[in-house]
Amino acid sequence: MIRLRGQLVCMTAEERSAVLAHMGEHIRLTQTEPGCLSFDISETDDPFTFEVMEAFRDREAFDLHQARTRESDWFMATRGILRDFRVEEVGD
């Protein structure tokens, strides 16, 4: 399993608005991808910081998700926002 955990850190109200405008569709699309075990983006106590947690069956499913994301409206709207993520392979 591949797991990603981290934060999306907005610096401006405009960045926060972009996340909120595209987050629901991004979550919905990702959760329907083959190999997606779980995927969530949630608000934290800091209104400019979002917690991101993902789990994919294997490296192939994770890589396909990353490729799809790079072509998505989500990525285009949020590409300048700071991402602080850790990706790890868990178990076998």
SVG drawing of the C-alpha trace seen along z (x, -y; Angstrom):
<svg xmlns="http://www.w3.org/2000/svg" viewBox="-18 -36 26 44">
<polyline fill="none" stroke="black" stroke-width="0.4" points="0.0,0.0 1.1,-3.6 0.1,-6.2 0.4,-10.0 0.0,-12.2 0.6,-15.9 -0.8,-19.4 -1.8,-21.9 -0.9,-25.3 -2.6,-28.4 -0.9,-31.8 -3.9,-33.9 -7.7,-34.0 -7.6,-33.5 -5.7,-30.2 -8.1,-29.0 -11.0,-29.8 -9.4,-27.9 -9.0,-24.8 -12.6,-25.0 -14.0,-25.5 -12.3,-22.4 -11.9,-20.1 -15.2,-18.3 -14.9,-17.3 -11.2,-16.3 -12.1,-14.1 -15.1,-12.6 -13.0,-11.8 -10.1,-10.4 -12.3,-8.1 -13.6,-6.4 -10.1,-5.7 -9.1,-2.0 -6.8,-1.2 -7.9,-4.1 -8.4,-2.8 -9.1,-6.1 -8.7,-9.8 -9.6,-12.8 -8.8,-16.5 -10.1,-18.2 -10.0,-21.6 -7.9,-22.1 -8.1,-24.6 -6.0,-26.9 -8.3,-28.1 -5.4,-28.3 -4.2,-24.7 -5.8,-21.5 -4.9,-18.0 -4.5,-15.5 -4.6,-11.7 -4.5,-9.2 -4.0,-5.5 -3.7,-3.5 -3.4,0.3 0.0,0.1 2.6,-2.1 0.9,-1.7 -2.5,-3.0 -0.7,-5.9 1.2,-6.9 -1.9,-6.8 -3.6,-9.1 -0.7,-11.5 -0.8,-11.5 -4.5,-12.2 -4.2,-14.9 -1.6,-16.8 -4.1,-17.1 -7.0,-18.1 -8.8,-21.4 -7.8,-20.8 -4.1,-20.9 -4.4,-23.9 -6.3,-25.9 -4.0,-24.9 -0.6,-24.3 1.0,-27.3 -0.1,-26.3 2.5,-24.9 2.3,-21.2 4.1,-19.5 3.6,-15.7 5.2,-12.5 4.7,-9.4 5.5,-6.0 5.1,-2.3 3.4,-0.4 3.4,3.4 3.3,5.7"/>
</svg>
